Amino acid sequence: MIMTSTRDGQRKRSAVITGAGSGLGRDIALGLAAKGYRVFGTAMSLDEIADLKKASGGAVNLSQCDITNEAAVKAWAGEVTIQNEGRIDLLISNAGILTPGPLEVLPLNAIRHEFEVNVFGALAVVNSFLPALRKARGRIVQVSTMTATLPFPFNGPSGASKAAFDALAAVYRAELKPFGIDVVLAVAGNMRTGGPAKTAAALRRIGEGMTAEQRELYGKTFDTFAATLNKMQDSGLDSASAAWRVIELAEQVPAPSRGAVGTDAEEILRFVHEKSDAEQDAMRLQMVGLK
């Protein structure tokens, strides 16, 4: 990626990360700062902003920005771009949410909100930074998930929304190629990033919120799924290692179209490429303890 000018004739590389206040995004931000990038990003709270500013020695500059608010995203992108002479070398689209539960049980508004964040919010961020990325001939890294390739039961909105953006990323890759902008999918497997606690809480809320009829239909299988998912996430790739893998993909030359973050994600990508639909159906049930 291009280096940009400073007083000594060379400017630090600039990086932008959404969802940088905690978990994987936080570790990516710290890793990039350690490598000499000027790092900007979004966070959910003022406490997260203050925490990361202290942890990075002031090298990471976060802002509160709701990525589902297009006007706010454009304003934030404009401020960051001005601070970097109109150029951004790297955009890591990491922000995302998870809405687990049976599709029949989940409120449609909850599913819509997941798409607002994981698809439309990500689109707003990418489009807002494209002029600066174009000027720098930079790179976009979209943090995806193996469940976009092999969707799990009771995890439909996450798999579907991530799969939707995976398709959009492929379109971006083609449309942006003439401008020298690379688009990379970082396909994450199970990670210990702080997300598991949030996932466990979400699973608990869904289970406790079911009606008696819904519990009769889905209670036993959903409880099995929840226990299996919590166990999987607790034993996943540690956050720091996952972050360094994402950074590796961000800097790899030539840019890959996609890369696995974790051995489980690598195995799933290979499995889906090689196996039949019936074999994939059996695997998705097996992985969440339902077979």
Buried (B, 14 or more C-beta within 10 A) or exposed (E): BEEBEEEEEEBBBBBBBBBBBBBBBBBBBBBBBEBEBBBBBBBBEEEBBEBBBEBBEEBBBBBBBBBBBBEBBBBBBBEBBEEBBEBBBBBBBBBBBBBBBBEEBBEEEBBEBBBBBBBBBBBBBBBBBBBBBBBBBBBBBBBBBBBBBBBBBBBBBBBBBBBBBBEBBBEBBEEBEEEEBBBBBBBBBBBBBBBBEBBBEBBEEBBEEBEEEBBEBBBEBBBBBBBBBBEBBEEBBEBBBBBBBBBBBBBEEEBBEBBBBBEBBBEBBEBBEEBEEEEBBEBBBEBBBBE
